[in-house]
Amino acid sequence: MGMKHQKAKDRAEQTLEELGISRLRNRVPYQLSGGEKRLVSTATILSMRPEILLLDEPTTGLDEKTTDRLISVLQNYPAKAWIMISQISSVIEALTDKCYRLQGGRIYPV
C-alpha cells in the first residue's frame, strides 16, 4: 500500500492492540482456532484503513468478550460506508442504522 515498513508494522501493532489480540502476533495460522483466524483476518483488513467495509458474519466463532471488543472497535471505525451480513440481531443493532432482509431473492427493509 506504499507505506514504509516501520509505519506498516506500527499500524499492524496498533490494530492488534485495539482488537486485544497482540498475543497472536507470532503464531502461525495452523495454530489458530477458527475464531482467532477470523480476528486476524479482520485485523489485516482494518489495518489497511479501507473507506468501505464488507463484513460477512464478522463475529462467527468468537466468544462473547471478543465479540464485544470487535463491536467496540467497529463502532469507532471511520468507514464511509459498510455492508454487514449477520444472523445475530444484537450485532446488527449495535453496528448498523439501517437493516434489510434478503428473502426469496428480494430485499426488504426491516
Biopython code that builds the backbone (N, CA, C, O; Angstrom):
import numpy as np
from Bio.PDB.StructureBuilder import StructureBuilder

atoms = [
    (1, "MET", "N", (0.823, -1.197, 0.000)),
    (1, "MET", "CA", (0.000, 0.000, 0.000)),
    (1, "MET", "C", (0.860, 1.250, 0.000)),
    (1, "MET", "O", (0.356, 2.347, 0.240)),
    (2, "GLY", "N", (2.146, 1.100, -0.265)),
    (2, "GLY", "CA", (3.013, 2.253, -0.376)),
    (2, "GLY", "C", (3.522, 2.804, 0.942)),
    (2, "GLY", "O", (4.110, 3.885, 0.963)),
    (3, "MET", "N", (3.316, 2.099, 2.037)),
    (3, "MET", "CA", (3.786, 2.548, 3.344)),
    (3, "MET", "C", (5.211, 2.072, 3.584)),
    (3, "MET", "O", (5.632, 1.028, 3.087)),
    (4, "LYS", "N", (5.918, 2.842, 4.337)),
    (4, "LYS", "CA", (7.241, 2.407, 4.764)),
    (4, "LYS", "C", (7.064, 1.240, 5.740)),
    (4, "LYS", "O", (6.043, 1.135, 6.419)),
    (5, "HIS", "N", (8.067, 0.374, 5.797)),
    (5, "HIS", "CA", (7.992, -0.841, 6.603)),
    (5, "HIS", "C", (7.623, -0.546, 8.062)),
    (5, "HIS", "O", (6.739, -1.205, 8.610)),
    (6, "GLN", "N", (8.265, 0.407, 8.689)),
    (6, "GLN", "CA", (8.012, 0.688, 10.100)),
    (6, "GLN", "C", (6.600, 1.210, 10.329)),
    (6, "GLN", "O", (5.961, 0.859, 11.321)),
    (7, "LYS", "N", (6.109, 2.048, 9.418)),
    (7, "LYS", "CA", (4.744, 2.569, 9.561)),
    (7, "LYS", "C", (3.730, 1.430, 9.445)),
    (7, "LYS", "O", (2.766, 1.373, 10.207)),
    (8, "ALA", "N", (3.950, 0.528, 8.493)),
    (8, "ALA", "CA", (3.047, -0.616, 8.335)),
    (8, "ALA", "C", (3.072, -1.496, 9.578)),
    (8, "ALA", "O", (2.028, -1.958, 10.039)),
    (9, "LYS", "N", (4.260, -1.725, 10.118)),
    (9, "LYS", "CA", (4.394, -2.534, 11.325)),
    (9, "LYS", "C", (3.697, -1.862, 12.513)),
    (9, "LYS", "O", (3.005, -2.529, 13.283)),
    (10, "ASP", "N", (3.876, -0.558, 12.661)),
    (10, "ASP", "CA", (3.225, 0.184, 13.747)),
    (10, "ASP", "C", (1.705, 0.123, 13.628)),
    (10, "ASP", "O", (1.002, -0.047, 14.624)),
    (11, "ARG", "N", (1.211, 0.260, 12.418)),
    (11, "ARG", "CA", (-0.237, 0.214, 12.211)),
    (11, "ARG", "C", (-0.780, -1.174, 12.534)),
    (11, "ARG", "O", (-1.841, -1.305, 13.144)),
    (12, "ALA", "N", (-0.051, -2.206, 12.123)),
    (12, "ALA", "CA", (-0.471, -3.575, 12.432)),
    (12, "ALA", "C", (-0.500, -3.800, 13.939)),
    (12, "ALA", "O", (-1.451, -4.381, 14.462)),
    (13, "GLU", "N", (0.528, -3.348, 14.635)),
    (13, "GLU", "CA", (0.588, -3.484, 16.098)),
    (13, "GLU", "C", (-0.571, -2.753, 16.758)),
    (13, "GLU", "O", (-1.181, -3.274, 17.692)),
    (14, "GLN", "N", (-0.878, -1.563, 16.288)),
    (14, "GLN", "CA", (-1.975, -0.780, 16.844)),
    (14, "GLN", "C", (-3.302, -1.515, 16.658)),
    (14, "GLN", "O", (-4.119, -1.568, 17.577)),
    (15, "THR", "N", (-3.513, -2.073, 15.485)),
    (15, "THR", "CA", (-4.753, -2.793, 15.211)),
    (15, "THR", "C", (-4.866, -4.044, 16.076)),
    (15, "THR", "O", (-5.943, -4.347, 16.589)),
    (16, "LEU", "N", (-3.768, -4.768, 16.239)),
    (16, "LEU", "CA", (-3.780, -5.945, 17.111)),
    (16, "LEU", "C", (-4.136, -5.551, 18.544)),
    (16, "LEU", "O", (-4.897, -6.248, 19.216)),
    (17, "GLU", "N", (-3.582, -4.433, 19.006)),
    (17, "GLU", "CA", (-3.882, -3.930, 20.361)),
    (17, "GLU", "C", (-5.359, -3.583, 20.488)),
    (17, "GLU", "O", (-6.010, -3.973, 21.457)),
    (18, "GLU", "N", (-5.889, -2.849, 19.506)),
    (18, "GLU", "CA", (-7.293, -2.431, 19.546)),
    (18, "GLU", "C", (-8.212, -3.636, 19.645)),
    (18, "GLU", "O", (-9.213, -3.600, 20.361)),
    (19, "LEU", "N", (-7.878, -4.699, 18.932)),
    (19, "LEU", "CA", (-8.707, -5.898, 18.941)),
    (19, "LEU", "C", (-8.390, -6.830, 20.109)),
    (19, "LEU", "O", (-9.074, -7.833, 20.314)),
    (20, "GLY", "N", (-7.358, -6.498, 20.865)),
    (20, "GLY", "CA", (-6.993, -7.317, 22.015)),
    (20, "GLY", "C", (-6.378, -8.648, 21.642)),
    (20, "GLY", "O", (-6.532, -9.629, 22.369)),
    (21, "ILE", "N", (-5.676, -8.694, 20.509)),
    (21, "ILE", "CA", (-5.111, -9.970, 20.054)),
    (21, "ILE", "C", (-3.600, -9.885, 19.807)),
    (21, "ILE", "O", (-3.066, -10.613, 18.969)),
    (22, "SER", "N", (-2.928, -9.022, 20.516)),
    (22, "SER", "CA", (-1.475, -8.908, 20.365)),
    (22, "SER", "C", (-0.777, -10.235, 20.637)),
    (22, "SER", "O", (0.293, -10.502, 20.090)),
    (23, "ARG", "N", (-1.377, -11.054, 21.471)),
    (23, "ARG", "CA", (-0.777, -12.347, 21.815)),
    (23, "ARG", "C", (-0.668, -13.279, 20.603)),
    (23, "ARG", "O", (0.089, -14.250, 20.630)),
    (24, "LEU", "N", (-1.421, -12.984, 19.545)),
    (24, "LEU", "CA", (-1.408, -13.838, 18.353)),
    (24, "LEU", "C", (-0.344, -13.415, 17.344)),
    (24, "LEU", "O", (-0.176, -14.065, 16.312)),
    (25, "ARG", "N", (0.357, -12.361, 17.626)),
    (25, "ARG", "CA", (1.323, -11.747, 16.714)),
    (25, "ARG", "C", (2.276, -12.751, 16.069)),
    (25, "ARG", "O", (2.494, -12.690, 14.859)),
    (26, "ASN", "N", (2.846, -13.668, 16.843)),
    (26, "ASN", "CA", (3.873, -14.575, 16.329)),
    (26, "ASN", "C", (3.384, -15.999, 16.098)),
    (26, "ASN", "O", (4.190, -16.907, 15.896)),
    (27, "ARG", "N", (2.083, -16.196, 16.126)),
    (27, "ARG", "CA", (1.545, -17.535, 15.911)),
    (27, "ARG", "C", (1.366, -17.792, 14.429)),
    (27, "ARG", "O", (1.050, -16.873, 13.672)),
    (28, "VAL", "N", (1.563, -19.012, 14.012)),
    (28, "VAL", "CA", (1.349, -19.392, 12.610)),
    (28, "VAL", "C", (-0.109, -19.808, 12.435)),
    (28, "VAL", "O", (-0.724, -20.297, 13.383)),
    (29, "PRO", "N", (-0.669, -19.625, 11.244)),
    (29, "PRO", "CA", (-2.104, -19.844, 11.043)),
    (29, "PRO", "C", (-2.622, -21.211, 11.491)),
    (29, "PRO", "O", (-3.725, -21.288, 12.031)),
    (30, "TYR", "N", (-1.875, -22.275, 11.289)),
    (30, "TYR", "CA", (-2.412, -23.586, 11.654)),
    (30, "TYR", "C", (-2.508, -23.773, 13.173)),
    (30, "TYR", "O", (-3.117, -24.738, 13.636)),
    (31, "GLN", "N", (-1.914, -22.865, 13.950)),
    (31, "GLN", "CA", (-2.013, -22.922, 15.404)),
    (31, "GLN", "C", (-3.196, -22.114, 15.940)),
    (31, "GLN", "O", (-3.435, -22.094, 17.147)),
    (32, "LEU", "N", (-3.932, -21.454, 15.057)),
    (32, "LEU", "CA", (-5.037, -20.592, 15.477)),
    (32, "LEU", "C", (-6.370, -21.326, 15.408)),
    (32, "LEU", "O", (-6.580, -22.170, 14.537)),
    (33, "SER", "N", (-7.259, -21.001, 16.326)),
    (33, "SER", "CA", (-8.626, -21.527, 16.261)),
    (33, "SER", "C", (-9.371, -20.799, 15.144)),
    (33, "SER", "O", (-8.860, -19.832, 14.579)),
    (34, "GLY", "N", (-10.566, -21.258, 14.831)),
    (34, "GLY", "CA", (-11.364, -20.601, 13.800)),
    (34, "GLY", "C", (-11.664, -19.153, 14.134)),
    (34, "GLY", "O", (-11.572, -18.280, 13.271)),
    (35, "GLY", "N", (-12.026, -18.892, 15.394)),
    (35, "GLY", "CA", (-12.313, -17.518, 15.827)),
    (35, "GLY", "C", (-11.085, -16.638, 15.766)),
    (35, "GLY", "O", (-11.170, -15.470, 15.386)),
    (36, "GLU", "N", (-9.927, -17.199, 16.143)),
    (36, "GLU", "CA", (-8.681, -16.431, 16.083)),
    (36, "GLU", "C", (-8.325, -16.109, 14.637)),
    (36, "GLU", "O", (-7.864, -15.006, 14.346)),
    (37, "LYS", "N", (-8.533, -17.055, 13.733)),
    (37, "LYS", "CA", (-8.266, -16.795, 12.310)),
    (37, "LYS", "C", (-9.163, -15.670, 11.795)),
    (37, "LYS", "O", (-8.722, -14.816, 11.026)),
    (38, "ARG", "N", (-10.422, -15.679, 12.225)),
    (38, "ARG", "CA", (-11.353, -14.627, 11.809)),
    (38, "ARG", "C", (-10.885, -13.270, 12.325)),
    (38, "ARG", "O", (-10.918, -12.282, 11.591)),
    (39, "LEU", "N", (-10.450, -13.216, 13.581)),
    (39, "LEU", "CA", (-9.963, -11.959, 14.142)),
    (39, "LEU", "C", (-8.705, -11.466, 13.436)),
    (39, "LEU", "O", (-8.576, -10.274, 13.155)),
    (40, "VAL", "N", (-7.787, -12.367, 13.151)),
    (40, "VAL", "CA", (-6.556, -11.979, 12.460)),
    (40, "VAL", "C", (-6.876, -11.465, 11.060)),
    (40, "VAL", "O", (-6.291, -10.475, 10.619)),
    (41, "SER", "N", (-7.791, -12.119, 10.360)),
    (41, "SER", "CA", (-8.146, -11.632, 9.023)),
    (41, "SER", "C", (-8.850, -10.278, 9.103)),
    (41, "SER", "O", (-8.641, -9.421, 8.244)),
    (42, "THR", "N", (-9.674, -10.078, 10.119)),
    (42, "THR", "CA", (-10.326, -8.780, 10.321)),
    (42, "THR", "C", (-9.288, -7.710, 10.645)),
    (42, "THR", "O", (-9.368, -6.590, 10.140)),
    (43, "ALA", "N", (-8.324, -8.050, 11.478)),
    (43, "ALA", "CA", (-7.247, -7.105, 11.813)),
    (43, "ALA", "C", (-6.462, -6.725, 10.566)),
    (43, "ALA", "O", (-6.079, -5.567, 10.397)),
    (44, "THR", "N", (-6.223, -7.694, 9.698)),
    (44, "THR", "CA", (-5.494, -7.426, 8.462)),
    (44, "THR", "C", (-6.209, -6.363, 7.638)),
    (44, "THR", "O", (-5.589, -5.418, 7.151)),
    (45, "ILE", "N", (-7.504, -6.526, 7.490)),
    (45, "ILE", "CA", (-8.297, -5.571, 6.702)),
    (45, "ILE", "C", (-8.359, -4.212, 7.385)),
    (45, "ILE", "O", (-8.149, -3.185, 6.739)),
    (46, "LEU", "N", (-8.649, -4.193, 8.696)),
    (46, "LEU", "CA", (-8.772, -2.922, 9.406)),
    (46, "LEU", "C", (-7.464, -2.145, 9.432)),
    (46, "LEU", "O", (-7.476, -0.914, 9.424)),
    (47, "SER", "N", (-6.348, -2.840, 9.464)),
    (47, "SER", "CA", (-5.058, -2.144, 9.492)),
    (47, "SER", "C", (-4.783, -1.406, 8.184)),
    (47, "SER", "O", (-3.963, -0.489, 8.148)),
    (48, "MET", "N", (-5.462, -1.800, 7.116)),
    (48, "MET", "CA", (-5.317, -1.107, 5.830)),
    (48, "MET", "C", (-6.149, 0.165, 5.766)),
    (48, "MET", "O", (-6.006, 0.961, 4.837)),
    (49, "ARG", "N", (-7.024, 0.356, 6.760)),
    (49, "ARG", "CA", (-7.880, 1.539, 6.868)),
    (49, "ARG", "C", (-8.727, 1.780, 5.603)),
    (49, "ARG", "O", (-8.709, 2.880, 5.052)),
    (50, "PRO", "N", (-9.466, 0.761, 5.143)),
    (50, "PRO", "CA", (-10.306, 0.977, 3.960)),
    (50, "PRO", "C", (-11.457, 1.926, 4.269)),
    (50, "PRO", "O", (-11.915, 2.005, 5.409)),
    (51, "GLU", "N", (-11.916, 2.635, 3.263)),
    (51, "GLU", "CA", (-13.028, 3.565, 3.439)),
    (51, "GLU", "C", (-14.370, 2.837, 3.454)),
    (51, "GLU", "O", (-15.344, 3.326, 4.026)),
    (52, "ILE", "N", (-14.414, 1.673, 2.826)),
    (52, "ILE", "CA", (-15.648, 0.892, 2.742)),
    (52, "ILE", "C", (-15.356, -0.525, 3.231)),
    (52, "ILE", "O", (-14.361, -1.135, 2.838)),
    (53, "LEU", "N", (-16.226, -1.036, 4.085)),
    (53, "LEU", "CA", (-16.063, -2.388, 4.619)),
    (53, "LEU", "C", (-17.203, -3.282, 4.161)),
    (53, "LEU", "O", (-18.352, -2.847, 4.084)),
    (54, "LEU", "N", (-16.885, -4.522, 3.859)),
    (54, "LEU", "CA", (-17.872, -5.563, 3.602)),
    (54, "LEU", "C", (-17.567, -6.675, 4.592)),
    (54, "LEU", "O", (-16.546, -7.353, 4.480)),
    (55, "LEU", "N", (-18.454, -6.858, 5.559)),
    (55, "LEU", "CA", (-18.237, -7.816, 6.638)),
    (55, "LEU", "C", (-19.278, -8.925, 6.553)),
    (55, "LEU", "O", (-20.478, -8.665, 6.641)),
    (56, "ASP", "N", (-18.820, -10.153, 6.384)),
    (56, "ASP", "CA", (-19.708, -11.304, 6.301)),
    (56, "ASP", "C", (-19.566, -12.112, 7.582)),
    (56, "ASP", "O", (-18.555, -12.781, 7.794)),
    (57, "GLU", "N", (-20.582, -12.047, 8.433)),
    (57, "GLU", "CA", (-20.587, -12.754, 9.715)),
    (57, "GLU", "C", (-19.300, -12.501, 10.510)),
    (57, "GLU", "O", (-18.589, -13.449, 10.842)),
    (58, "PRO", "N", (-18.992, -11.233, 10.819)),
    (58, "PRO", "CA", (-17.715, -10.916, 11.455)),
    (58, "PRO", "C", (-17.518, -11.492, 12.855)),
    (58, "PRO", "O", (-16.387, -11.558, 13.337)),
    (59, "THR", "N", (-18.597, -11.909, 13.516)),
    (59, "THR", "CA", (-18.450, -12.406, 14.884)),
    (59, "THR", "C", (-18.585, -13.922, 15.001)),
    (59, "THR", "O", (-18.579, -14.456, 16.110)),
    (60, "THR", "N", (-18.706, -14.614, 13.883)),
    (60, "THR", "CA", (-18.825, -16.070, 13.923)),
    (60, "THR", "C", (-17.589, -16.688, 14.565)),
    (60, "THR", "O", (-16.461, -16.358, 14.200)),
    (61, "GLY", "N", (-17.801, -17.574, 15.509)),
    (61, "GLY", "CA", (-16.703, -18.279, 16.153)),
    (61, "GLY", "C", (-16.031, -17.511, 17.279)),
    (61, "GLY", "O", (-15.042, -17.979, 17.841)),
    (62, "LEU", "N", (-16.560, -16.325, 17.618)),
    (62, "LEU", "CA", (-15.953, -15.518, 18.676)),
    (62, "LEU", "C", (-16.735, -15.675, 19.973)),
    (62, "LEU", "O", (-17.960, -15.800, 19.955)),
    (63, "ASP", "N", (-16.026, -15.667, 21.096)),
    (63, "ASP", "CA", (-16.721, -15.702, 22.379)),
    (63, "ASP", "C", (-17.342, -14.327, 22.642)),
    (63, "ASP", "O", (-17.095, -13.374, 21.903)),
    (64, "GLU", "N", (-18.138, -14.238, 23.688)),
    (64, "GLU", "CA", (-18.879, -13.002, 23.978)),
    (64, "GLU", "C", (-17.957, -11.810, 24.230)),
    (64, "GLU", "O", (-18.202, -10.715, 23.724)),
    (65, "LYS", "N", (-16.917, -12.019, 24.996)),
    (65, "LYS", "CA", (-15.982, -10.936, 25.316)),
    (65, "LYS", "C", (-15.301, -10.411, 24.047)),
    (65, "LYS", "O", (-15.177, -9.202, 23.854)),
    (66, "THR", "N", (-14.866, -11.328, 23.197)),
    (66, "THR", "CA", (-14.191, -10.930, 21.961)),
    (66, "THR", "C", (-15.173, -10.276, 20.994)),
    (66, "THR", "O", (-14.818, -9.326, 20.297)),
    (67, "THR", "N", (-16.398, -10.776, 20.948)),
    (67, "THR", "CA", (-17.440, -10.161, 20.119)),
    (67, "THR", "C", (-17.671, -8.722, 20.558)),
    (67, "THR", "O", (-17.752, -7.822, 19.722)),
    (68, "ASP", "N", (-17.779, -8.500, 21.869)),
    (68, "ASP", "CA", (-17.985, -7.150, 22.386)),
    (68, "ASP", "C", (-16.820, -6.236, 22.014)),
    (68, "ASP", "O", (-17.026, -5.075, 21.660)),
    (69, "ARG", "N", (-15.612, -6.757, 22.094)),
    (69, "ARG", "CA", (-14.422, -5.956, 21.748)),
    (69, "ARG", "C", (-14.441, -5.592, 20.265)),
    (69, "ARG", "O", (-14.167, -4.447, 19.904)),
    (70, "LEU", "N", (-14.762, -6.558, 19.404)),
    (70, "LEU", "CA", (-14.825, -6.292, 17.965)),
    (70, "LEU", "C", (-15.913, -5.271, 17.662)),
    (70, "LEU", "O", (-15.702, -4.368, 16.853)),
    (71, "ILE", "N", (-17.062, -5.400, 18.294)),
    (71, "ILE", "CA", (-18.146, -4.434, 18.088)),
    (71, "ILE", "C", (-17.683, -3.039, 18.481)),
    (71, "ILE", "O", (-17.946, -2.073, 17.765)),
    (72, "SER", "N", (-17.003, -2.927, 19.602)),
    (72, "SER", "CA", (-16.496, -1.627, 20.053)),
    (72, "SER", "C", (-15.534, -1.020, 19.038)),
    (72, "SER", "O", (-15.614, 0.170, 18.732)),
    (73, "VAL", "N", (-14.628, -1.838, 18.520)),
    (73, "VAL", "CA", (-13.673, -1.352, 17.515)),
    (73, "VAL", "C", (-14.419, -0.908, 16.264)),
    (73, "VAL", "O", (-14.132, 0.156, 15.716)),
    (74, "LEU", "N", (-15.370, -1.712, 15.811)),
    (74, "LEU", "CA", (-16.104, -1.369, 14.594)),
    (74, "LEU", "C", (-16.989, -0.137, 14.788)),
    (74, "LEU", "O", (-17.157, 0.648, 13.855)),
    (75, "GLN", "N", (-17.553, 0.044, 15.972)),
    (75, "GLN", "CA", (-18.375, 1.226, 16.239)),
    (75, "GLN", "C", (-17.566, 2.512, 16.102)),
    (75, "GLN", "O", (-18.114, 3.561, 15.760)),
    (76, "ASN", "N", (-16.289, 2.434, 16.361)),
    (76, "ASN", "CA", (-15.424, 3.615, 16.286)),
    (76, "ASN", "C", (-14.620, 3.672, 14.992)),
    (76, "ASN", "O", (-13.800, 4.574, 14.819)),
    (77, "TYR", "N", (-14.837, 2.742, 14.098)),
    (77, "TYR", "CA", (-14.079, 2.698, 12.856)),
    (77, "TYR", "C", (-14.618, 3.762, 11.898)),
    (77, "TYR", "O", (-15.830, 3.863, 11.711)),
    (78, "PRO", "N", (-13.736, 4.554, 11.291)),
    (78, "PRO", "CA", (-14.193, 5.679, 10.466)),
    (78, "PRO", "C", (-14.508, 5.338, 8.998)),
    (78, "PRO", "O", (-14.151, 6.108, 8.105)),
    (79, "ALA", "N", (-15.151, 4.229, 8.741)),
    (79, "ALA", "CA", (-15.509, 3.884, 7.357)),
    (79, "ALA", "C", (-16.588, 4.839, 6.847)),
    (79, "ALA", "O", (-17.452, 5.284, 7.603)),
    (80, "LYS", "N", (-16.521, 5.141, 5.567)),
    (80, "LYS", "CA", (-17.562, 5.975, 4.962)),
    (80, "LYS", "C", (-18.848, 5.175, 4.781)),
    (80, "LYS", "O", (-19.951, 5.716, 4.856)),
    (81, "ALA", "N", (-18.683, 3.887, 4.542)),
    (81, "ALA", "CA", (-19.840, 3.017, 4.351)),
    (81, "ALA", "C", (-19.434, 1.581, 4.638)),
    (81, "ALA", "O", (-18.261, 1.219, 4.549)),
    (82, "TRP", "N", (-20.421, 0.775, 4.983)),
    (82, "TRP", "CA", (-20.159, -0.641, 5.116)),
    (82, "TRP", "C", (-21.419, -1.443, 4.920)),
    (82, "TRP", "O", (-22.538, -0.967, 5.113)),
    (83, "ILE", "N", (-21.196, -2.654, 4.538)),
    (83, "ILE", "CA", (-22.268, -3.633, 4.400)),
    (83, "ILE", "C", (-21.880, -4.785, 5.314)),
    (83, "ILE", "O", (-20.757, -5.287, 5.263)),
    (84, "MET", "N", (-22.814, -5.192, 6.140)),
    (84, "MET", "CA", (-22.531, -6.294, 7.051)),
    (84, "MET", "C", (-23.629, -7.334, 6.938)),
    (84, "MET", "O", (-24.817, -7.010, 6.928)),
    (85, "ILE", "N", (-23.216, -8.575, 6.856)),
    (85, "ILE", "CA", (-24.141, -9.688, 6.856)),
    (85, "ILE", "C", (-23.988, -10.375, 8.201)),
    (85, "ILE", "O", (-22.876, -10.728, 8.596)),
    (86, "SER", "N", (-25.107, -10.570, 8.915)),
    (86, "SER", "CA", (-25.059, -11.255, 10.198)),
    (86, "SER", "C", (-26.427, -11.825, 10.506)),
    (86, "SER", "O", (-27.454, -11.261, 10.129)),
    (87, "GLN", "N", (-26.425, -12.951, 11.195)),
    (87, "GLN", "CA", (-27.670, -13.555, 11.658)),
    (87, "GLN", "C", (-27.929, -13.227, 13.124)),
    (87, "GLN", "O", (-28.938, -13.642, 13.694)),
    (88, "ILE", "N", (-27.008, -12.477, 13.728)),
    (88, "ILE", "CA", (-27.119, -12.167, 15.151)),
    (88, "ILE", "C", (-27.681, -10.761, 15.305)),
    (88, "ILE", "O", (-27.002, -9.778, 15.009)),
    (89, "SER", "N", (-28.915, -10.671, 15.765)),
    (89, "SER", "CA", (-29.603, -9.377, 15.812)),
    (89, "SER", "C", (-28.894, -8.367, 16.719)),
    (89, "SER", "O", (-28.903, -7.174, 16.415)),
    (90, "SER", "N", (-28.282, -8.806, 17.819)),
    (90, "SER", "CA", (-27.609, -7.848, 18.702)),
    (90, "SER", "C", (-26.406, -7.208, 18.011)),
    (90, "SER", "O", (-26.098, -6.043, 18.262)),
    (91, "VAL", "N", (-25.733, -7.952, 17.153)),
    (91, "VAL", "CA", (-24.600, -7.405, 16.389)),
    (91, "VAL", "C", (-25.113, -6.401, 15.364)),
    (91, "VAL", "O", (-24.536, -5.326, 15.200)),
    (92, "ILE", "N", (-26.178, -6.745, 14.689)),
    (92, "ILE", "CA", (-26.779, -5.840, 13.699)),
    (92, "ILE", "C", (-27.223, -4.543, 14.373)),
    (92, "ILE", "O", (-26.938, -3.455, 13.873)),
    (93, "GLU", "N", (-27.911, -4.652, 15.490)),
    (93, "GLU", "CA", (-28.398, -3.471, 16.203)),
    (93, "GLU", "C", (-27.259, -2.589, 16.697)),
    (93, "GLU", "O", (-27.379, -1.364, 16.696)),
    (94, "ALA", "N", (-26.160, -3.198, 17.117)),
    (94, "ALA", "CA", (-25.033, -2.433, 17.652)),
    (94, "ALA", "C", (-24.245, -1.704, 16.566)),
    (94, "ALA", "O", (-23.633, -0.671, 16.834)),
    (95, "LEU", "N", (-24.256, -2.231, 15.350)),
    (95, "LEU", "CA", (-23.358, -1.702, 14.327)),
    (95, "LEU", "C", (-24.030, -1.026, 13.137)),
    (95, "LEU", "O", (-23.340, -0.466, 12.285)),
    (96, "THR", "N", (-25.333, -1.064, 13.058)),
    (96, "THR", "CA", (-25.983, -0.507, 11.868)),
    (96, "THR", "C", (-27.074, 0.487, 12.230)),
    (96, "THR", "O", (-27.616, 0.473, 13.335)),
    (97, "ASP", "N", (-27.379, 1.340, 11.277)),
    (97, "ASP", "CA", (-28.510, 2.239, 11.468)),
    (97, "ASP", "C", (-29.630, 1.937, 10.472)),
    (97, "ASP", "O", (-30.734, 2.466, 10.594)),
    (98, "LYS", "N", (-29.339, 1.083, 9.485)),
    (98, "LYS", "CA", (-30.347, 0.624, 8.535)),
    (98, "LYS", "C", (-30.181, -0.876, 8.394)),
    (98, "LYS", "O", (-29.064, -1.393, 8.364)),
    (99, "CYS", "N", (-31.301, -1.563, 8.307)),
    (99, "CYS", "CA", (-31.245, -3.009, 8.226)),
    (99, "CYS", "C", (-32.204, -3.489, 7.134)),
    (99, "CYS", "O", (-33.328, -3.001, 7.009)),
    (100, "TYR", "N", (-31.731, -4.450, 6.353)),
    (100, "TYR", "CA", (-32.534, -5.027, 5.292)),
    (100, "TYR", "C", (-32.492, -6.546, 5.404)),
    (100, "TYR", "O", (-31.514, -7.117, 5.886)),
    (101, "ARG", "N", (-33.548, -7.184, 4.959)),
    (101, "ARG", "CA", (-33.631, -8.644, 4.990)),
    (101, "ARG", "C", (-33.710, -9.144, 3.546)),
    (101, "ARG", "O", (-34.449, -8.600, 2.726)),
    (102, "LEU", "N", (-32.952, -10.166, 3.258)),
    (102, "LEU", "CA", (-32.998, -10.808, 1.945)),
    (102, "LEU", "C", (-33.867, -12.043, 2.082)),
    (102, "LEU", "O", (-33.575, -12.938, 2.874)),
    (103, "GLN", "N", (-34.934, -12.082, 1.304)),
    (103, "GLN", "CA", (-35.840, -13.233, 1.371)),
    (103, "GLN", "C", (-36.387, -13.483, -0.015)),
    (103, "GLN", "O", (-36.919, -12.579, -0.659)),
    (104, "GLY", "N", (-36.255, -14.714, -0.470)),
    (104, "GLY", "CA", (-36.774, -15.094, -1.781)),
    (104, "GLY", "C", (-36.209, -14.270, -2.917)),
    (104, "GLY", "O", (-36.902, -13.988, -3.894)),
    (105, "GLY", "N", (-34.954, -13.886, -2.790)),
    (105, "GLY", "CA", (-34.305, -13.115, -3.842)),
    (105, "GLY", "C", (-34.681, -11.638, -3.862)),
    (105, "GLY", "O", (-34.309, -10.920, -4.790)),
    (106, "ARG", "N", (-35.408, -11.180, -2.860)),
    (106, "ARG", "CA", (-35.802, -9.775, -2.764)),
    (106, "ARG", "C", (-35.267, -9.172, -1.482)),
    (106, "ARG", "O", (-35.064, -9.871, -0.490)),
    (107, "ILE", "N", (-35.039, -7.863, -1.511)),
    (107, "ILE", "CA", (-34.520, -7.139, -0.361)),
    (107, "ILE", "C", (-35.652, -6.308, 0.247)),
    (107, "ILE", "O", (-36.337, -5.557, -0.447)),
    (108, "TYR", "N", (-35.828, -6.464, 1.573)),
    (108, "TYR", "CA", (-36.900, -5.761, 2.289)),
    (108, "TYR", "C", (-36.304, -4.990, 3.465)),
    (108, "TYR", "O", (-35.436, -5.512, 4.165)),
    (109, "PRO", "N", (-36.755, -3.756, 3.691)),
    (109, "PRO", "CA", (-36.325, -3.043, 4.901)),
    (109, "PRO", "C", (-36.914, -3.726, 6.137)),
    (109, "PRO", "O", (-38.020, -4.264, 6.099)),
    (110, "VAL", "N", (-36.169, -3.692, 7.207)),
    (110, "VAL", "CA", (-36.653, -4.306, 8.451)),
    (110, "VAL", "C", (-37.138, -3.216, 9.380)),
    (110, "VAL", "O", (-37.590, -3.505, 10.488)),
]
sb = StructureBuilder()
sb.init_structure("model")
sb.init_model(0)
sb.init_chain("A")
sb.init_seg("    ")
for serial, (resi, resn, name, xyz) in enumerate(atoms, 1):
    if name == "N":
        sb.init_residue(resn, " ", resi, " ")
    sb.init_atom(name, np.array(xyz, "f"), 0.0, 1.0, " ", f" {name:<3s}", serial, name[0])
structure = sb.get_structure()
